[in-house]
Amino acid sequence: MIAGTFVFEDQSIQFRLTQNGLIEYTVHDAISGVAATKAVGLTEFSAAMRMALLGEDDASECLYEWALIAMPGAKDIHDPSEMSPAEVEAAVRNLRWIP
């Protein structure tokens, strides 16, 4: 099994390789306490991790598009029904882990 945890300033990302070949990850924002879980392909996850670690300066447009697919959206947030639309929008921004 492949699994691990990355910690970036105010976020932590726990990930694991699922049986169907997707990477399922949960990102936690330490400031707001909001979390989201999403499953993406290895290509998308790797592109996002590369951008998180090395930045976007020399990233191709294609790499950036793959990384965007890996970012969590409103539907991925834990308990979004307890949040206002503005809070959900802010949570999505806070949970983004690429520049």
C-alpha positions in Angstrom: 0.0 0.0 0.0 1.2 3.5 -0.8 0.2 6.1 1.7 1.6 9.2 3.4 1.3 12.7 4.7 2.6 16.0 3.4 2.6 19.1 5.7 2.7 22.5 4.1 2.6 25.5 6.4 -1.1 25.6 7.4 -2.2 22.5 5.6 -1.8 18.7 5.8 -2.5 16.3 3.1 -3.0 12.6 3.9 -3.1 10.4 0.8 -3.3 6.7 -0.2 -3.4 4.7 -3.3 -6.8 2.9 -3.7 -7.4 -0.5 -5.1 -8.8 1.1 -8.3 -5.6 3.0 -8.9 -6.8 6.4 -7.8 -5.0 8.6 -5.2 -7.5 9.5 -2.5 -6.4 12.4 -0.4 -7.8 14.5 2.5 -6.5 18.0 2.9 -7.0 19.8 6.2 -6.7 23.6 6.7 -5.2 24.1 10.1 -6.5 27.7 10.5 -10.2 27.2 9.6 -10.4 23.5 10.5 -12.1 22.7 7.2 -11.2 19.5 5.4 -12.0 17.9 2.0 -11.5 14.5 0.5 -11.1 13.8 -3.2 -9.9 10.9 -5.4 -7.9 11.7 -8.5 -5.6 9.9 -11.0 -1.9 9.6 -10.4 -1.2 12.1 -13.2 -3.3 14.8 -11.6 -2.0 14.2 -8.1 1.6 14.1 -9.2 1.2 17.3 -11.2 -0.3 19.1 -8.2 2.4 17.8 -5.9 5.1 18.9 -8.3 3.6 22.4 -8.4 3.1 22.5 -4.6 6.8 21.6 -4.1 8.5 23.5 -7.0 6.0 26.3 -7.8 4.5 27.2 -11.1 7.4 29.2 -12.7 8.5 26.6 -15.2 5.3 24.5 -15.2 3.7 23.9 -18.6 0.0 24.9 -19.2 -0.8 21.2 -19.5 0.8 20.4 -16.1 -1.2 23.3 -14.5 -4.4 22.0 -16.0 -3.8 18.5 -14.5 -3.0 20.0 -11.2 -6.2 22.1 -11.2 -8.2 18.8 -11.7 -6.7 17.6 -8.4 -7.8 20.6 -6.4 -10.8 20.0 -4.1 -14.2 21.6 -4.9 -17.3 22.5 -2.9 -18.6 18.9 -3.3 -15.5 17.5 -1.7 -15.7 19.5 1.5 -16.7 17.7 4.7 -20.1 18.9 6.0 -20.7 21.7 3.5 -24.4 21.8 4.4 -23.4 23.4 7.7 -21.7 26.3 5.9 -23.1 29.3 4.0 -22.3 29.7 0.3 -19.7 32.3 1.1 -18.0 30.0 3.7 -17.9 27.2 1.2 -16.3 29.4 -1.4 -13.7 30.5 1.2 -13.1 26.9 2.2 -12.4 25.9 -1.4 -9.8 28.7 -1.7 -8.2 27.8 1.7 -8.0 24.1 0.7 -6.3 24.7 -2.6 -2.7 23.5 -2.3 -1.1 24.7 -5.5 0.0 28.3 -6.2 
